[in-house]
Amino acid sequence: MNNKKYFFFHRLAMLVFVSFLSSVNVSAQQMELEQKVTAMPGWKIMQDGRQGNCITCHTIYLSEKSIKEKQGNFAPPLSKVGAKYSPDQLRQWVTDARRMNPETLMPPYGSQTNINNPNIPKPILDSQQINDVVEVLVMLK
């Protein structure tokens, strides 16, 4: 094999190898993120039908392989909200999304303002639970 062909194949092999290593690194990072997020209290709230229940309306992909069985497609996906919104904006969305978008159908999880005859005597989530959910949302980038 002449030097030009050898050089070409050598560079091609290196490129494939580097590409493979970067995909392994990304997968490891995605797995680490998924393990970290799913262990957080906010994640449990987001999955709990008696609390946040976010997955009823939203899709949340932590990684390409983390498609959960029960995920909604009614509301926007939450997968990249940590890159799109600040923690304060995310907190407001969870607390009372009507302040961000008066036409939203998202329930106010931390407020009962302007709700006639609420079914429960207090907001669905307290401030610590909202902070726990926001902590998860911030990580979704």
Secondary structure, 3 states (H helix, E strand, C coil): CCHHHHHHHHHHHHHHHHHHHHHHHHHHHHHHHHHHHHCCHHHHHHHCCCCCCHHHCCCCCCCCCCCCCCCCCCCCCCCCHHHHCCHHHHHHHHHHHHHCCCCCCCCCCCCCCCCCCCCCCCCCCCHHHHHHHHHHHHHCC
